[in-house]
Amino acid sequence: MKILLAEDDLRLGELTAHMLKRKTGGDVDWVTTGSSAFDYATASSYDVVVLDWMMPDGDGRETCLKLRKAGYRGAIVMLTAKDALQDRVEGLDAGADDYVIKPFEMDELLARLRALMRRNFAPLQDDIVTIGHLELQRTNQQVMQGGREMQLSPREFQILDLLVQNRGRTLSRELILDRIWGLDADVNLKTIDAIVKLIRKKLAFSGAQDLIQSVRGVGYKIDA
């Protein structure tokens, strides 16, 4: 998970960024102004932007609105001490996907982020994707090769599809676990290795056994 945190309170920002990195295993960038949040979010690809409502150069609602107008399609969570109904309505109308009231417990913020990540905020993907001699059909979760269906379990398809969507990028086991099961799931990282091994075995019958590459000590990738 790649997270952008915009929080001008230095103590809270440092603590929140540290805990997000520790608990998600993902990349966390921390900025202290709305303008920096806008620049970062439009220059890079983030899964979620966590915006403080009150910042030195404007409020998070304005930044949220600017991001949506600029075409940012990722998840946005507002952090604020404002708990009036009208404030929540304004935040959501500006394009926020969720709202966390300060002071908050880290577990609550993490739970809300996990819930958002189970939704698809990525730009709409093609229903059918071709890679080599394989054809991934996302709607019915099938993989076809030469008109013949490759029998993959739902989890096998989800992992293969996740790697295909991120071609050229190494995905850590922790990130795969987070995206497919959620970090709080009772799933061992070795389970991912076992499932990838099964996928490779099935891919071998179509001559694509080398499609998924191992990155030692990190995870897996499929070349662009």
Stockholm file with secondary structure:
# STOCKHOLM 1.0

chainA/1-224         MKILLAEDDLRLGELTAHMLKRKTGGDVDWVTTGSSAFDYATASSYDVVVLDWMMPDGDGRETCLKLRKAGYRGAIVMLTAKDALQDRVEGLDAGADDYVIKPFEMDELLARLRALMRRNFAPLQDDIVTIGHLELQRTNQQVMQGGREMQLSPREFQILDLLVQNRGRTLSRELILDRIWGLDADVNLKTIDAIVKLIRKKLAFSGAQDLIQSVRGVGYKIDA
#=GR chainA/1-224 SS CEEEEECCCHHHHHHHHHHHHHHHCSEEEEESSHHHHHHHHHHSCCSEEEEESEETTEEHHHHHHHHHHTTCCSEEEEEESCCSHHHHHHHHHTTCSEEEESSCCHHHHHHHHHHHHTSCCSCCCCSEEEETTEEEETTTTEEEETTEEECCCHHHHHHHHHHHHTTTSCEEHHHHHHHHTCTTSSCCHHHHHHHHHHHHHHHHTTTCTTSSEEETTTEEECCC
#=GC SS_cons         CEEEEECCCHHHHHHHHHHHHHHHCSEEEEESSHHHHHHHHHHSCCSEEEEESEETTEEHHHHHHHHHHTTCCSEEEEEESCCSHHHHHHHHHTTCSEEEESSCCHHHHHHHHHHHHTSCCSCCCCSEEEETTEEEETTTTEEEETTEEECCCHHHHHHHHHHHHTTTSCEEHHHHHHHHTCTTSSCCHHHHHHHHHHHHHHHHTTTCTTSSEEETTTEEECCC
//
